[in-house]
Amino acid sequence: MTEGHEGTADPRLEAQGELSMARLALDEGDLRHAADHVARALVFEPALPEAHELLARLAVRPDGGPDLFPLDKSVFLGTVVARAHVLAALGRYEEALPLLVSAQCHRPDGAWADSAWMHDPATTGRLPAELVHTSLLRLVSALDDPVPEEGRAAVAPYLSLVRSVLAADPEHAALMWSASMLLRRTGDTGEAIELALRSERLDPSFHAATAAGYAYRAEQRWQEAEDAWIRALGFDPTNAALHTDIGELLASAGRPRDGLSWVERGLAFEPDDPSAFPTSRGLRFRLDGSLHHLVELADHLRDHPDNAHGDNVLAQSSQSRYWLGPIPPPAEAVTNVLHRFLEDGEYDDAAPEDLPSAALTVSAPEPPSALLAFCRALPGSSVQINEVQEPDARRPVPEVFDRGPVRRVDRRVWAYDGTAARPDVPPPAAESAEAVRRAAAYPWRHLPGAYDDAVHLSGLPLEDLLGVLVHPPEPPTGTPGVWPAWVRRVQSWACLGIAHHRSDEPWEGSERRRVLVDLAYGPEDWVTEAALLALVATAWTHPEAREDVAELVSWRFLAAAEAARERPVTVLGSLARLVQAAPEASAEILRLAEEVLSADDEGGGE
């Protein structure tokens, strides 16, 4: 079904224009063109009274009627809606309703059914209850659950319809439970519960009990929902999907362990159920926090990329842990000073030239990206370094840490003049900076999704991806205080783009690996974290890289942990979280990462 003309500035004016053309064609006796213009008008304004008046005229013409709106292979949305209302004008309501439902399923937010006859109990009450029931089943499968507030007006005619039919046929149990499903989606949960229970009393069934459970769940009446679904299982004891629903319900009610038991019973009945396996992995991660469960889910999704439920479980689980979803906030003194400086909101709407500048002194070198963010947030500011402590954060890791898999670093994005850092690569081309800026404007749902989305950056020159790390573009919107988080997002996406550079090369020995390792093992910086993130995302999506990435991330963390014995390492907590995000990190390294994070919490850090 095609939609034709969309996206105009004033749909009503467009509809009126189409109707003017339709009247001219009708006056000339050209019914075919008149019908085409009315159909187009309906796409712009489906409830426009003038359009329905013209449809009524076309319906009763001897040479008019439904044949003016044929349903061919490339049928136009407006044609379907027009044919439905012409059929209704001729009293052929049983033919009209399925067409309106087809249009509603295609575009659920359209007011395709908003016509007087759909609100007339004397008319709709004569429709067969079974036809309305099957129509509702099609409709609810296409609607959001719940229907957004702004979309409910489009569905209101079907609510009028179902109430009229139920008033005329109050014993139709199947229509009651299908009506319950519609009413629940539109927020009428009390009536949805009542109808589902009435259906159960009249004719106990799997569908009626299931509908009752969903309606109770919508009101967070957990125990009644569980009881209803257990009744439903009495009709279909091996239904894996319903076992999964019960498991998710109990998890929502604060009983995740009981929920997992239900889900795994469902898996025993149907090992390939598209909901049970993802839900079981999500619940196991919730219970013990082991990354292994989410990695298993990610591997499952590579084989089943259309499993929307599994993708949603992975996304929800990932948002509970730094780097899997959200990027950790920075922990540097300069960013803390910046946020305190701006916390009263005085400069939220200030132009860059109206922002104050600051001269700040810090006791030891901090990541140059943090200093960059501070100075971009407050133009004209400066940061003075008091002293350099050993091991020197300005030097690449192999020069101060003589263990691990990396023996040298060839590529750097920062260079130092004494204690002052400066970019060591040129700025990116404007179009490359804009591409990274667009990517960084959105958070990722999970790491495999971030890796996949970053393929859009794969065509950018490597030099530009490196350049954007130290020459970040302006944030799309926001106050000066967004700069630290924005720089971290830009750097993360740029490194994810680097992870796709020359992706046809085998991982071992590839240029993308060499570049990311150089960035990760270079001078201590936020770029270190971004490069390690890209390595971790690669491991999630390429199992053959997991052992190598786990080693690289672990040794970089160990180097930071050793340095932290002698001096502050502001990125240490974040590196510990990257260890936790890396598939196949060893138990020993994970224990050390947990110790670092526990000490960080006790000390009031991140």
Beta strands, then each sheet from edge to edge (+ up, - down):
strand 1: 359-362
strand 2: 382-385
strand 3: 414-417
strand 4: 420-423
sheet 1: 1+ 2+
sheet 2: 3+ 4-
end
